Amino acid sequence: MTAAQQDHKPRVYLYYSNTNTVLPVYIPINENVISREHIELIEKRDKRINEFVTKLNDTRWDSKLSFEENLEIFFTSNKTPDFVKSIIYKAIDSSI
């Protein structure tokens, strides 16, 4: 089941022909069997992206500098880990 189905209550209906009535009978289900993990991962990713964009907005940029020089300014002012820098540099090199 997905999180969109967390409030779904499966049921069947009993039909009483003598009174021409229908009675819903809910099927018992186990509680807390629905995973929200995929939603939580998306929420965490979105939060990281928003924090990154906020940091970018807070950094002083000089439009006269090149993209790489602005990256260096960002890296020094935000203490960017070396492995993140290497990923970014690889992306830059492969796009040229």
VEXNU-457374 format. One record per residue: residue number from 1; x, y, z of N, C-alpha, C in turn. Coordinates in nm, 3 decimals, m for minus. Layout:
VEXNU-457374
@k NUM&n.X X&n.Y Y&n.Z Z&ca.X X&ca.Y Y&ca.Z Z&c.X X&c.Y Y&c.Z Z
...
//
This chain:
VEXNU-457374
@k 1&n.X 0.083&n.Y m0.118&n.Z 0.000&ca.X 0.000&ca.Y 0.000&ca.Z 0.000&c.X 0.088&c.Y 0.125&c.Z 0.000
@k 2&n.X 0.037&n.Y 0.230&n.Z m0.051&ca.X 0.107&ca.Y 0.358&ca.Z m0.050&c.X 0.046&c.Y 0.448&c.Z 0.056
@k 3&n.X 0.114&n.Y 0.561&n.Z 0.081&ca.X 0.065&ca.Y 0.655&ca.Z 0.181&c.X m0.069&c.Y 0.715&c.Z 0.141
@k 4&n.X m0.095&n.Y 0.721&n.Z 0.011&ca.X m0.223&ca.Y 0.776&ca.Z m0.035&c.X m0.340&c.Y 0.686&c.Z 0.008
@k 5&n.X m0.309&n.Y 0.563&n.Z 0.040&ca.X m0.413&ca.Y 0.468&ca.Z 0.079&c.X m0.419&c.Y 0.447&c.Z 0.230
@k 6&n.X m0.348&n.Y 0.527&n.Z 0.307&ca.X m0.338&ca.Y 0.500&ca.Z 0.450&c.X m0.471&c.Y 0.510&c.Z 0.524
@k 7&n.X m0.566&n.Y 0.588&n.Z 0.473&ca.X m0.695&ca.Y 0.601&ca.Z 0.540&c.X m0.802&c.Y 0.508&c.Z 0.480
@k 8&n.X m0.763&n.Y 0.429&n.Z 0.382&ca.X m0.859&ca.Y 0.338&ca.Z 0.319&c.X m0.897&c.Y 0.226&c.Z 0.416
@k 9&n.X m1.025&n.Y 0.199&n.Z 0.423&ca.X m1.074&ca.Y 0.091&ca.Z 0.507&c.X m1.146&c.Y m0.009&c.Z 0.417
@k 10&n.X m1.081&n.Y m0.120&n.Z 0.386&ca.X m1.144&ca.Y m0.219&ca.Z 0.296&c.X m1.270&c.Y m0.276&c.Z 0.361
@k 11&n.X m1.369&n.Y m0.303&n.Z 0.276&ca.X m1.496&ca.Y m0.357&ca.Z 0.330&c.X m1.568&c.Y m0.435&c.Z 0.222
@k 12&n.X m1.660&n.Y m0.513&n.Z 0.270&ca.X m1.756&ca.Y m0.583&ca.Z 0.185&c.X m1.895&c.Y m0.545&c.Z 0.235
@k 13&n.X m1.994&n.Y m0.576&n.Z 0.156&ca.X m2.132&ca.Y m0.542&ca.Z 0.196&c.X m2.216&c.Y m0.668&c.Z 0.203
@k 14&n.X m2.294&n.Y m0.675&n.Z 0.308&ca.X m2.391&ca.Y m0.784&ca.Z 0.323&c.X m2.527&c.Y m0.732&c.Z 0.279
@k 15&n.X m2.590&n.Y m0.809&n.Z 0.194&ca.X m2.724&ca.Y m0.770&ca.Z 0.147&c.X m2.827&c.Y m0.862&c.Z 0.214
@k 16&n.X m2.923&n.Y m0.799&n.Z 0.278&ca.X m3.033&ca.Y m0.873&ca.Z 0.343&c.X m3.156&c.Y m0.860&c.Z 0.253
@k 17&n.X m3.189&n.Y m0.969&n.Z 0.186&ca.X m3.300&ca.Y m0.965&ca.Z 0.091&c.X m3.436&c.Y m0.949&c.Z 0.159
@k 18&n.X m3.451&n.Y m1.001&n.Z 0.279&ca.X m3.580&ca.Y m0.993&ca.Z 0.347&c.X m3.616&c.Y m0.848&c.Z 0.385
@k 19&n.X m3.514&n.Y m0.765&n.Z 0.412&ca.X m3.541&ca.Y m0.625&ca.Z 0.447&c.X m3.492&c.Y m0.528&c.Z 0.338
@k 20&n.X m3.429&n.Y m0.584&n.Z 0.236&ca.X m3.376&ca.Y m0.506&ca.Z 0.125&c.X m3.279&c.Y m0.396&c.Z 0.176
@k 21&n.X m3.188&n.Y m0.438&n.Z 0.265&ca.X m3.090&ca.Y m0.344&ca.Z 0.322&c.X m2.948&c.Y m0.397&c.Z 0.297
@k 22&n.X m2.856&n.Y m0.304&n.Z 0.304&ca.X m2.714&ca.Y m0.336&ca.Z 0.286&c.X m2.640&c.Y m0.292&c.Z 0.410
@k 23&n.X m2.549&n.Y m0.377&n.Z 0.456&ca.X m2.471&ca.Y m0.345&ca.Z 0.575&c.X m2.323&c.Y m0.359&c.Z 0.542
@k 24&n.X m2.243&n.Y m0.252&n.Z 0.562&ca.X m2.099&ca.Y m0.263&ca.Z 0.537&c.X m2.031&c.Y m0.342&c.Z 0.649
@k 25&n.X m1.941&n.Y m0.428&n.Z 0.611&ca.X m1.861&ca.Y m0.504&ca.Z 0.706&c.X m1.715&c.Y m0.473&c.Z 0.675
@k 26&n.X m1.648&n.Y m0.408&n.Z 0.768&ca.X m1.509&ca.Y m0.369&ca.Z 0.746&c.X m1.417&c.Y m0.487&c.Z 0.770
@k 27&n.X m1.320&n.Y m0.500&n.Z 0.681&ca.X m1.223&ca.Y m0.608&ca.Z 0.690&c.X m1.110&c.Y m0.562&c.Z 0.783
@k 28&n.X m1.079&n.Y m0.643&n.Z 0.884&ca.X m0.973&ca.Y m0.602&ca.Z 0.976&c.X m0.837&c.Y m0.597&c.Z 0.904
@k 29&n.X m0.761&n.Y m0.493&n.Z 0.934&ca.X m0.628&ca.Y m0.480&ca.Z 0.877&c.X m0.529&c.Y m0.449&c.Z 0.988
@k 30&n.X m0.402&n.Y m0.478&n.Z 0.964&ca.X m0.298&ca.Y m0.446&ca.Z 1.062&c.X m0.269&c.Y m0.298&c.Z 1.057
@k 31&n.X m0.248&n.Y m0.237&n.Z 1.172&ca.X m0.216&ca.Y m0.095&ca.Z 1.178&c.X m0.069&c.Y m0.073&c.Z 1.143
@k 32&n.X m0.038&n.Y 0.044&n.Z 1.092&ca.X 0.098&ca.Y 0.089&ca.Z 1.065&c.X 0.175&c.Y m0.002&c.Z 0.969
@k 33&n.X 0.107&n.Y m0.056&n.Z 0.869&ca.X 0.175&ca.Y m0.139&ca.Z 0.769&c.X 0.206&c.Y m0.061&c.Z 0.642
@k 34&n.X 0.165&n.Y 0.063&n.Z 0.638&ca.X 0.188&ca.Y 0.146&ca.Z 0.520&c.X 0.319&c.Y 0.221&c.Z 0.536
@k 35&n.X 0.401&n.Y 0.217&n.Z 0.433&ca.X 0.531&ca.Y 0.282&ca.Z 0.437&c.X 0.521&c.Y 0.426&c.Z 0.390
@k 36&n.X 0.578&n.Y 0.516&n.Z 0.469&ca.X 0.589&ca.Y 0.657&ca.Z 0.430&c.X 0.733&c.Y 0.689&c.Z 0.393
@k 37&n.X 0.816&n.Y 0.586&n.Z 0.384&ca.X 0.959&ca.Y 0.606&ca.Z 0.361&c.X 0.986&c.Y 0.687&c.Z 0.234
@k 38&n.X 0.918&n.Y 0.656&n.Z 0.126&ca.X 0.942&ca.Y 0.727&ca.Z 0.001&c.X 0.902&c.Y 0.875&c.Z 0.012
@k 39&n.X 0.800&n.Y 0.904&n.Z 0.087&ca.X 0.757&ca.Y 1.043&ca.Z 0.107&c.X 0.859&c.Y 1.117&c.Z 0.194
@k 40&n.X 0.906&n.Y 1.050&n.Z 0.299&ca.X 1.004&ca.Y 1.112&ca.Z 0.387&c.X 1.135&c.Y 1.139&c.Z 0.314
@k 41&n.X 1.177&n.Y 1.049&n.Z 0.224&ca.X 1.298&ca.Y 1.071&ca.Z 0.145&c.X 1.284&c.Y 1.194&c.Z 0.056
@k 42&n.X 1.169&n.Y 1.209&n.Z m0.007&ca.X 1.144&ca.Y 1.325&ca.Z m0.093&c.X 1.144&c.Y 1.452&c.Z m0.010
@k 43&n.X 1.081&n.Y 1.448&n.Z 0.108&ca.X 1.078&ca.Y 1.566&ca.Z 0.195&c.X 1.219&c.Y 1.605&c.Z 0.240
@k 44&n.X 1.303&n.Y 1.506&n.Z 0.273&ca.X 1.441&ca.Y 1.534&ca.Z 0.314&c.X 1.520&c.Y 1.593&c.Z 0.198
@k 45&n.X 1.503&n.Y 1.536&n.Z 0.077&ca.X 1.574&ca.Y 1.588&ca.Z m0.039&c.X 1.532&c.Y 1.733&c.Z m0.067
@k 46&n.X 1.402&n.Y 1.759&n.Z m0.063&ca.X 1.353&ca.Y 1.895&ca.Z m0.087&c.X 1.408&c.Y 1.993&c.Z 0.017
@k 47&n.X 1.417&n.Y 1.948&n.Z 0.141&ca.X 1.471&ca.Y 2.034&ca.Z 0.245&c.X 1.618&c.Y 2.067&c.Z 0.219
@k 48&n.X 1.697&n.Y 1.965&n.Z 0.177&ca.X 1.838&ca.Y 1.989&ca.Z 0.146&c.X 1.853&c.Y 2.085&c.Z 0.029
@k 49&n.X 1.769&n.Y 2.069&n.Z m0.073&ca.X 1.775&ca.Y 2.158&ca.Z m0.189&c.X 1.741&c.Y 2.301&c.Z m0.147
@k 50&n.X 1.637&n.Y 2.316&n.Z m0.067&ca.X 1.599&ca.Y 2.450&ca.Z m0.020&c.X 1.709&c.Y 2.515&c.Z 0.063
@k 51&n.X 1.774&n.Y 2.436&n.Z 0.148&ca.X 1.884&ca.Y 2.489&ca.Z 0.228&c.X 2.000&c.Y 2.531&c.Z 0.138
@k 52&n.X 2.028&n.Y 2.452&n.Z 0.035&ca.X 2.135&ca.Y 2.486&ca.Z m0.058&c.X 2.105&c.Y 2.616&c.Z m0.131
@k 53&n.X 1.982&n.Y 2.630&n.Z m0.179&ca.X 1.942&ca.Y 2.752&ca.Z m0.250&c.X 1.949&c.Y 2.872&c.Z m0.157
@k 54&n.X 1.910&n.Y 2.855&n.Z m0.033&ca.X 1.918&ca.Y 2.964&ca.Z 0.065&c.X 2.064&c.Y 3.006&c.Z 0.084
@k 55&n.X 2.154&n.Y 2.908&n.Z 0.094&ca.X 2.296&ca.Y 2.941&ca.Z 0.107&c.X 2.346&c.Y 3.016&c.Z m0.016
@k 56&n.X 2.301&n.Y 2.972&n.Z m0.132&ca.X 2.342&ca.Y 3.042&ca.Z m0.254&c.X 2.295&c.Y 3.186&c.Z m0.253
@k 57&n.X 2.174&n.Y 3.208&n.Z m0.206&ca.X 2.121&ca.Y 3.345&ca.Z m0.200&c.X 2.193&c.Y 3.430&c.Z m0.097
@k 58&n.X 2.244&n.Y 3.367&n.Z 0.009&ca.X 2.313&ca.Y 3.441&ca.Z 0.114&c.X 2.458&c.Y 3.474&c.Z 0.078
@k 59&n.X 2.514&n.Y 3.403&n.Z m0.020&ca.X 2.653&ca.Y 3.423&ca.Z m0.058&c.X 2.666&c.Y 3.547&c.Z m0.145
@k 60&n.X 2.771&n.Y 3.621&n.Z m0.124&ca.X 2.796&ca.Y 3.740&ca.Z m0.205&c.X 2.857&c.Y 3.697&c.Z m0.338
@k 61&n.X 2.789&n.Y 3.731&n.Z m0.446&ca.X 2.834&ca.Y 3.695&ca.Z m0.580&c.X 2.883&c.Y 3.819&c.Z m0.652
@k 62&n.X 2.985&n.Y 3.800&n.Z m0.730&ca.X 3.038&ca.Y 3.908&ca.Z m0.813&c.X 3.013&c.Y 3.871&c.Z m0.958
@k 63&n.X 2.931&n.Y 3.948&n.Z m1.026&ca.X 2.895&ca.Y 3.914&ca.Z m1.163&c.X 3.012&c.Y 3.927&c.Z m1.259
@k 64&n.X 3.119&n.Y 3.993&n.Z m1.216&ca.X 3.237&ca.Y 4.008&ca.Z m1.302&c.X 3.324&c.Y 3.883&c.Z m1.298
@k 65&n.X 3.307&n.Y 3.799&n.Z m1.198&ca.X 3.386&ca.Y 3.678&ca.Z m1.186&c.X 3.328&c.Y 3.567&c.Z m1.271
@k 66&n.X 3.410&n.Y 3.469&n.Z m1.302&ca.X 3.362&ca.Y 3.353&ca.Z m1.378&c.X 3.281&c.Y 3.261&c.Z m1.287
@k 67&n.X 3.216&n.Y 3.168&n.Z m1.349&ca.X 3.136&ca.Y 3.070&ca.Z m1.274&c.X 3.225&c.Y 2.994&c.Z m1.176
@k 68&n.X 3.343&n.Y 2.952&n.Z m1.222&ca.X 3.435&ca.Y 2.876&ca.Z m1.137&c.X 3.483&c.Y 2.961&c.Z m1.019
@k 69&n.X 3.510&n.Y 3.090&n.Z m1.043&ca.X 3.554&ca.Y 3.177&ca.Z m0.933&c.X 3.442&c.Y 3.197&c.Z m0.831
@k 70&n.X 3.319&n.Y 3.210&n.Z m0.879&ca.X 3.206&ca.Y 3.220&ca.Z m0.787&c.X 3.188&c.Y 3.091&c.Z m0.707
@k 71&n.X 3.212&n.Y 2.977&n.Z m0.773&ca.X 3.205&ca.Y 2.850&ca.Z m0.702&c.X 3.307&c.Y 2.846&c.Z m0.589
@k 72&n.X 3.428&n.Y 2.890&n.Z m0.617&ca.X 3.532&ca.Y 2.892&ca.Z m0.514&c.X 3.492&c.Y 2.980&c.Z m0.397
@k 73&n.X 3.433&n.Y 3.094&n.Z m0.426&ca.X 3.385&ca.Y 3.183&ca.Z m0.319&c.X 3.279&c.Y 3.111&c.Z m0.235
@k 74&n.X 3.189&n.Y 3.043&n.Z m0.303&ca.X 3.085&ca.Y 2.969&ca.Z m0.231&c.X 3.146&c.Y 2.860&c.Z m0.145
@k 75&n.X 3.241&n.Y 2.784&n.Z m0.202&ca.X 3.303&ca.Y 2.674&ca.Z m0.128&c.X 3.374&c.Y 2.723&c.Z m0.002
@k 76&n.X 3.445&n.Y 2.832&n.Z m0.011&ca.X 3.517&ca.Y 2.882&ca.Z 0.106&c.X 3.424&c.Y 2.939&c.Z 0.211
@k 77&n.X 3.318&n.Y 3.006&n.Z 0.167&ca.X 3.227&ca.Y 3.066&ca.Z 0.266&c.X 3.131&c.Y 2.965&c.Z 0.325
@k 78&n.X 3.118&n.Y 2.846&n.Z 0.266&ca.X 3.023&ca.Y 2.746&ca.Z 0.317&c.X 3.088&c.Y 2.616&c.Z 0.359
@k 79&n.X 3.221&n.Y 2.611&n.Z 0.365&ca.X 3.293&ca.Y 2.491&ca.Z 0.412&c.X 3.241&c.Y 2.365&c.Z 0.343
@k 80&n.X 3.251&n.Y 2.364&n.Z 0.212&ca.X 3.203&ca.Y 2.252&ca.Z 0.132&c.X 3.302&c.Y 2.136&c.Z 0.140
@k 81&n.X 3.252&n.Y 2.013&n.Z 0.168&ca.X 3.342&ca.Y 1.897&ca.Z 0.175&c.X 3.410&c.Y 1.871&c.Z 0.039
@k 82&n.X 3.531&n.Y 1.814&n.Z 0.044&ca.X 3.608&ca.Y 1.789&ca.Z m0.078&c.X 3.536&c.Y 1.696&c.Z m0.175
@k 83&n.X 3.467&n.Y 1.593&n.Z m0.122&ca.X 3.399&ca.Y 1.500&ca.Z m0.212&c.X 3.286&c.Y 1.569&c.Z m0.289
@k 84&n.X 3.221&n.Y 1.667&n.Z m0.227&ca.X 3.116&ca.Y 1.742&ca.Z m0.297&c.X 3.179&c.Y 1.829&c.Z m0.405
@k 85&n.X 3.292&n.Y 1.891&n.Z m0.372&ca.X 3.362&ca.Y 1.973&ca.Z m0.471&c.X 3.401&c.Y 1.889&c.Z m0.591
@k 86&n.X 3.454&n.Y 1.769&n.Z m0.567&ca.X 3.498&ca.Y 1.685&ca.Z m0.679&c.X 3.382&c.Y 1.644&c.Z m0.768
@k 87&n.X 3.266&n.Y 1.618&n.Z m0.709&ca.X 3.148&ca.Y 1.585&ca.Z m0.789&c.X 3.108&c.Y 1.703&c.Z m0.877
@k 88&n.X 3.111&n.Y 1.822&n.Z m0.819&ca.X 3.074&ca.Y 1.942&ca.Z m0.895&c.X 3.174&c.Y 1.967&c.Z m1.006
@k 89&n.X 3.304&n.Y 1.952&n.Z m0.976&ca.X 3.406&ca.Y 1.974&ca.Z m1.079&c.X 3.393&c.Y 1.873&c.Z m1.193
@k 90&n.X 3.363&n.Y 1.747&n.Z m1.159&ca.X 3.342&ca.Y 1.646&ca.Z m1.263&c.X 3.224&c.Y 1.683&c.Z m1.352
@k 91&n.X 3.116&n.Y 1.733&n.Z m1.291&ca.X 2.998&ca.Y 1.773&ca.Z m1.367&c.X 3.031&c.Y 1.890&c.Z m1.459
@k 92&n.X 3.111&n.Y 1.982&n.Z m1.411&ca.X 3.150&ca.Y 2.096&ca.Z m1.493&c.X 3.236&c.Y 2.049&c.Z m1.610
@k 93&n.X 3.335&n.Y 1.963&n.Z m1.582&ca.X 3.425&ca.Y 1.915&ca.Z m1.688&c.X 3.350&c.Y 1.835&c.Z m1.795
@k 94&n.X 3.252&n.Y 1.756&n.Z m1.752&ca.X 3.180&ca.Y 1.673&ca.Z m1.850&c.X 3.083&c.Y 1.755&c.Z m1.934
@k 95&n.X 3.045&n.Y 1.873&n.Z m1.887&ca.X 2.950&ca.Y 1.954&ca.Z m1.962&c.X 3.018&c.Y 2.045&c.Z m2.065
@k 96&n.X 3.148&n.Y 2.055&n.Z m2.055&ca.X 3.222&ca.Y 2.143&ca.Z m2.148&c.X 3.255&c.Y 2.069&c.Z m2.275
//
